[in-house]
Amino acid sequence: MEPLIDTSRYPVTNAIGDFIRASMPGPMAELTNIVLAVVSLLAVVGLTPVALIWMERKVAAHFQARLGPMRVGYHGLLQPLADGIKLIFKEVMKPEGADTFVFFLAPILSATASFMVLTVVPFDHHLQVTDVGGGVLYVIAVAGLGIMGVLLAGWSSNNKYSLLGAMRSGAQMISYEISLALLMLLIVLLSGTASLREIVFSQAGTVLDWWIFKFPLFGFVTFVLFLISSTAELNRAPFDMAEAESELTGGFSTEYSGISFAMFFLAEFVNMFVAAALTTTFFLGGFLAPQFGLAPLDRMLDAIPGFIWFFLKSYSVIFIYMWFRWTFPRPRVDQLMNLEWKILVPANFFLLLIAGFFVVMGWL
Amino acid sequence: MADQQTASPVVTTENGIALAVPPGFNIKRREGHTDEYFLNMGPQHPSTHGVLRLMLRMDGENVLEVVPHLGYIHRGLEKIGENQTYLQNIHLTDRLDYLSSFMNNLALCLTIEKAMGIGVPERGEYIRVMACELQRIQSHLLWWGVFGMDLGAITSFLYGFKEREMITDIFEEMCGARLTMNFFRPGGSFVDVPDTFIPRVKAVVEKMKTAIDEYDTLLTNNVIMHLRTKGIGVLSAEAALAYGCSGPVLRGSGVALDVRRSDPYSIYDRFDFDIPVGTVGDCFDRYKVRMEEMRQSIRILEQAVRYFPGGPHRSPRIANYKVPAGSHYSQVETARGLLGVYLEADGGPKPYRIKYRTPSFSNLSVLNDLAAGHKIADLVPIIATLDVVIPDIDR
């Protein structure tokens, strides 16, 4: 099959990348570009949790009729920094009888996995580290690595609460991976490509061409199911069985402190951003500006750079995740499994069937 | 409870590992199953509400047996009480169930009044009833918030505290304390209520009417909440009576026993209120009973505000309270159930022996019956709906 885009121009397909390619000899330009891409991703990984921690604390506070952090910086803007510094300076403790190597490997693994998904996320027309042809498959594969971190953390901590949390999260994430994969497959079926960039371009046009609206009615259902599944996959409240602080004190992360806990913390927030980014890419037109079919308005919206739209949409989805977290009680672990295997999986298969029917009939 | 046994028996597992069994368990090995294990829950655990320590015998996520261990906050209040005068004993009752300190004060004052034949003026009685009912709401609000938090809905905690704060402020203005009140004295209360008391109570009553509906929207009508509480921890009426449960735990099982109605003290017989009861006796019923009790307390407060009289707030003080020799008993309905004060007096200024029959102790004793066979996640709402206060158990 013919490659849909010119992959030789990756990574960094924007003006900076072209400038480096023009000014340096071939192999060196490639290397510089890769380093640039990784550094900019690191910046995203580093700054996203900072923004999200502040946002989470503020959203939680306002849901709970209070103000949240107000003292460190303007409206507590520097609070995440204070949190981070506190965590870095805390003693890293290892419980007696813990498996040292695995115990310290687990948080790194967790953070790495969430970092790796970001490489295929299209932030803008020319802002994507690499566009793998089977991007969706890559996302599913790499996201699975994150479970390893949680499982190993629980297993190596030598703590029964951690172990219970890890087993829960293992069962939960593997189950919800299935419905997440089915939903991604549905989008692949609709858009006819597995490359994330191409999926975004398949939604070009007006707002009604986004998959959330374009696939009539079912698109919205798919969107909601995707939100539910990704919340469970993220191990976030109300599906935070692995942590479940009221039952398991801290679940898999009970024994972690200092910077090794911060790694899990970081992974959680980056994962949330990744999930929101994927939701945006699959359903909300990714970096495309919303178009309403009104020429003057559309031109104005289009003038705003794509990555701003991308972050705007992603953060709106993140707000929904936070809304979930601060409103709902937590179901029991077996009820969560029931939800997955008895409701979500059959529903996803049904949606896949409908989508196939639509595609075959050429209604989309 | 369980610490009486000294030597712990040892079971040998199939692969030859000797496993020390914590005291209080009757462990059985089952054929062809996963190994059971013990889990220590508490005294430092987010949902054991203080320093309750539970030893759990577990099979995976399933709880097979629960043995509570007590004594982590035992202060010997009953023994201390023997060396304190009757008035000095009142502040010790604050420390029983710190969320019902007014009612605890009242229980001791009633015993002394009954024994010495001290009367209470009309205004004093109204102050007592209103303070107690305000505190019942306050206590249930804290319980509601914490219950939500135990289920993972942290927001409810803050919502419960918002209205609770209004009530706590009233108490602060009344007696200077927000938690340990030490307010009632034999014959009334140690000071009169301020002029702002009635307007502030009116404001709380108005606020609570809408607030409880808000709580229903936030938690009661949530489908996940129903999944987590319906059919969980079913306590039959017979078992509840046999264990000596009282308060919302007993009423949740369908037994309409409330000391305010069955053995009216103070002026509770003048007020019109209902006793909510459950049908099944599960966590949801106990939850509903407490929510309804808040509404009933509001009804009592409304009536009390309407008829609040003037006059003195306490009968003339006595320099030295000397309870006549003999046994004296009286009981009140606290937010957690029946609190009985049994007083053995020798005619001196100090009690010879004082015994508190506290509701949380009996209510906790049903824990194993309720939790065995459920998941560890269900143990949390079960403990929460039993609403035990640990200092009330340990005294």
Interface residues (C-beta under 8 A of the other chain):
Chain A: A60 F63 Q64 A65 R66 K160 Y161 L164 R168 A237 P238 D240 A244 E245 S246 E247 L248 T249 W326 T327 F328 P329 R330 P331 R332 V333 D334 Q335
Chain B: Y37 L39 H45 P46 S47 E61 G148 M149 D150 L151 G152 A153 I154 T155 F157 L158 Y159 K162 L218 L219 N222 I224 M225 L227 R228 K375 I376 A377 D378 L379 V380
